[in-house]
């Protein structure tokens, strides 16, 4: 959007026998643009002021809306049930020399969990112990591609947090059916999975939460075949529903 401006012409004595015209541009905000400053300078300054004003508006909206959205379930009680669905993407690291390609995995996860304790513990460590079953499907993007399916038993320490944000740490293991050809698992069936890492539940209502997390993810066959395994970094996002 262009700014309307009005030019004023002033005359001033600069040296004997000479008169110069000093042109100043006055914008609609009443600000004087100096004649020696490049035109782009005033535009940059204007954009900077506008940027800070927009940031101020965004911050104000955040301050006003966060308390309204902070409607977590309060203290979770023993016997609370969690039903969840999540998706994840993983990428291997420390790849073996005989199979150096990074393998990407695409994970579909279901979750059936149960909070087995009331909140307890000191200070910021106060929380609940939760145990869950996690049916799992994994597609490994490799040559040839592999599809694995199974489940894991997962244990989670769910911190009380502030009610709306509830950090957690979890770990677990399970069994996977299906074959992944190559030196990492030797085409064995079944394979085993170990996983663990931190995450956070973001409650968007009293019973519903968005699940964001990181997992270290390991697949191997327990030494029954060639067993270099898959070690991966994995990110997940999901949706959980809590009820009693």
N, C-alpha and C positions, 0 to 999 in steps of 0.2 A: 504494500500500500504506500503510495507516495505521500509526502507531507506537503501541506500547503505552506507557502512562505511568502513573506512580504519583504521586499528590498527597500531599504532606506539609503538615501545618498547624503553624505555629509561632506562638507568642504572644510579643510583645515590648512593652516599655513604650515608648510613643511620646511621651506627655506625661502629666503628673499626672492621675490620674483616668480615664485612657483606656487601653484595650488594643486593639491591632489584631491581626488575623490576617494572617500573611504566607504566602501560598500559593505554593509552588514546584512546578514540574512537573519530575520527573526521568525522563528517557527511558531506554530499555533500554540505551543506550550509556553510561549513567551521567553524562550531561551535564545540567547544571542550566540550565533556561530561566528567565531573569530575569523577574520579574513585570511590569516596566515595558515589556519588549520586546513588540511585537505578535507574535501567533502566526505570522503569515506570515514574519517575519524568520527564525525558526529553521528554517522549512521551506526558505526560499531558501538559507540557509547549508548545510543538509543536501544540497540538490540540487547546490550548487556543489562540495561535497566529493566527491559521487558522480561528478560530471562529470570531475573531475581524476583520480579513481581509474580511471575507464573509459579516459580518454586514456592513462594510464600503462600499462594492460593492452594497449591497441592498439599503443602504441609498443614495448612489450616483444615482442609478437608479430611486429611488423615486423622488429625487430632479429634475432629468432630465425629468421625465414623467409627474409629476403633472401639471406643467405649460401647457403642451401640452393637457392634459385632461380637463383643466379648461376652458371649452367652454360653460358656462351656458348661459341662455337667456338674461342676462343683467337685466335691470329693467322690471319687469312684469307690464303690463298695464291693466287697467280696460277693461273687455271684453274678456280676455284670458280664454280659456276653458281647463279643465283638464279631461282626460279620464284615468281611472286607474283600475288595478286589483291587488288584494292582497290576501294573506293567513295569518292566524294567529293561534296560539295555546294559550289556556288559562288554568289556574288551579285555583280552588277555594281556598279561605282561610277563616278563622273564621267560620269553618263548625259547624253547629248546633249539639247539643249533641244527638238529636234523628236521625241524619243522618251525622255521623262524617267523612265519606269517602270523600277524595278529588275527585272532578269531573273534568275531563279534557274535554275541548271543542276544536273542530276543525272548524275553521271559513273560509268561502269563501266570499270575499267582492268585489263588484264592486264600482266604484266611478265616478260620473259625477259632476264636480265642475265648478264654475265660479268665477273668480277674479272680485270683484265688486268695487274695488278702485285702484287708482294708488298708488305708494309707498308714504307713508307719515309717520311722527312720528320723534321723536328725537333720535339721536345717534344710539346705538345698537338696539333700539326698532323699528327702521324704518322698515316698511314692508307693506304688503297688507292684506286686509280682503277678505277672500274667503268663499263662502258658497257652500255646496255640498249635493247631494243625494247619499245614500249608500245602495244599495240593499244588503241583507245579508242572508247567509245560515249558520246555526250552527248545528253541530252534537255534542250532549252531550254523553260522554262515561260513562253511569251510568246503573243501573239496575232498570227497563228496559231502554234501550237506547232511546234517544229522538232526534227528528229532528225538528228544528225550522227555520222559514223563514220569511222574512219581509224586513224592511228597516228603515233607520234613516236619520234625517236631521242633518247635521254636519256643524259646523262653525269653521273656522280656521284662526288664525293670523299667516301669513307666513312672517317670518323675511327676510330681504334682504340678510343677511349673507355676504359671499364674492362672491356671484354669482354662485359658484359651490356647496357650502354647504349652504343650506337654512333651518335652524331650524324652527320649528313651535310648536304651542300649539293649541290643538283643543278639542272641546267638543260637545256633541249632544245627541239626544235621538230619540226613534222611537218605533215601534210596531212590535211584532213577533207573527205569527200564529204557531199553533202546541202545543202539550201538553207534559209536563214533569211531570211524575207521582212522587209522594212522597211529603213529608212535605214542601219542599222548595217553591213550587208554587201551591200545592194542585190540580194538574192536570187541572188547569184552562187554558182556551183558549179564547181570546189572552192573551199574556204577553207583558210587556214593557221592554225596554232596555235603560239604561243610560251609557254613556261611555265618557272618556276623558283622555288626557295625552299628553306628548311631543313626538316629532319625528324630523326627519331630512330628507330632500330631497337631494340626492346626484346626481347632474346632470352629466351624462356621455356623453351627447351631448347637442346641443343647445335646443332641445325640449324634451329630454327623461331623466327621473330621476328615481333612485331607492329610494323607500320609506321605511325607517326603523323607527319603533316606538314602544312605550309602551302605553298601555291603562289600566286604571281601568275600569272594565266591570261589570255591574250590570243588572241582570234580575229579575223581580218580576211581580206580577199581580196587583199591585196597591191596595192591601188590600181587594180584592173581594173574595179571598179564603185563605186557609192557606198560609202565605206569609213570610216565612223566607228568601226566595230569594237565588240567586247565586251571590256572590261577588268574582270576579276573577282578578288575574293579567294576562295580555295578552300581548304577543309580536307579532308584525306583520312585514311582509316584502312584498313589492309590487313593481309594475312598473307603472309609470305614463307618459302620453304623453300630452304636452301642445301645444296649437295652437290658432290662432285667425281667 
